[in-house]
Structure formats: C-alpha cells, structure tokens
Amino acid sequence: MSLRFLAAAVFALVLAAPAAAQLVYHKDMPAGDATPTNGTFSIRFPVTFADTEMKASTLPVIVRMLTGTNSDNIRFSASETEMLGPEPLPMEDFIKATAQRPGAVVSDEHHETKDGMDVLSFELEDNIGGYFFRMMRHNSIQYMQIIQFPKDQRAAADAMRGDFFGSFKLTKP
C-alpha cells in the first residue's frame, strides 16, 4: 500500500466519518475539557461535540475522535490513531496527500519537536474552504487536530486556533 494512499485514507476517515464503521460513545457533549473514550489525550473543546470511534472497513485502523461544529459551520476535530507497521509514515506524506485535493494550496508549514513529540502544522485551502492542521506523534500514536471552515469564516477560525491547538495534553504516557 502506498504511503500517500494510507495518509489519504486516514484523512478521509477523519473528515468523512459516515464512510466508516462508527461507534458513538457520546453526542451533544457541552463545550469544555474533553477526553475521547479509550483515548490518551485531553483537549478544551470550544463547541458542543461528539465522542466517536471509527474503524475503516478496508484498513486495520481505529480512530478515536472528538468532533463538533459551531453555528458558523466551523468544524473542530481532535483524534488519535495508533500507528501501524514497524516504521511510521513520514508526516510530510500527509501534506502531499492532502495537497492532491482539487484546488488545494498548502501554506504555513512548520515542523518541530516539542515536549518529546514530533509536531507538524500547516494550512490548506481548497475549492471547498480552509483547514488548519496540527499533527503530532508520540510513541506509536498519531494525534491530529483539524479546524475546517468555510472561506468566509477564516478569521473566526483563526481566532480560535491558538486556544484549541494549545489546550492539547497527553493523559497517558
């Protein structure tokens, strides 16, 4: 299986939850501190959210995710995925895979090591809207935070990005 295909499949799984087998643990949870069921992180969620677990039908992948959308159609997602195989895919392959979307333009790419985690952040705009991505790896787990927004809501999404991305914490080593 190609690296781009796997990266694209995980991206699709996170953004298109109905395409996978989905277990919903909680719906309509109020905004505030949250940890996904069976998850290893916590985050301060700015909107009402759902706690779900998804399994791809064609890949041995489990994604634990918190996701919710506000009244301006700004969607917040925070997820964790156990890395499969002996060596994880390069994080930059995810950028290459998402950049294949029609009209996609990637910007503000930043890669660093912080608090023992490999962190990759970038922005993407395509024909549908915009995205702020933050991907982190710790041991064998990949964490992803995504803010998805309509083009006319970019400023509002950007105003919430720092608090949302900055509130991420590991709950288990």
Number of C-alpha atoms within 10 A of each C-alpha: 5 8 15 18 13 17 21 21 18 18 15 15 20 25 15 10 17 10 14 17 13 16 12 12 11 13 14 11 15 13 13 12 12 18 22 22 16 8 17 17 19 18 22 17 25 18 19 17 24 20 22 20 23 21 18 18 10 8 10 9 17 19 23 24 26 28 23 22 18 12 7 12 13 19 20 26 21 29 24 24 20 18 18 12 8 7 8 14 16 11 17 13 16 21 21 15 17 19 17 13 15 11 11 16 15 16 12 9 14 11 15 10 11 9 7 10 14 16 20 20 19 16 18 21 21 17 12 14 15 23 24 22 20 20 21 21 21 16 11 13 15 20 23 22 24 23 25 24 24 17 15 11 15 17 11 12 23 14 10 13 19 10 14 19 20 10 13 19 13 13 11 8 7
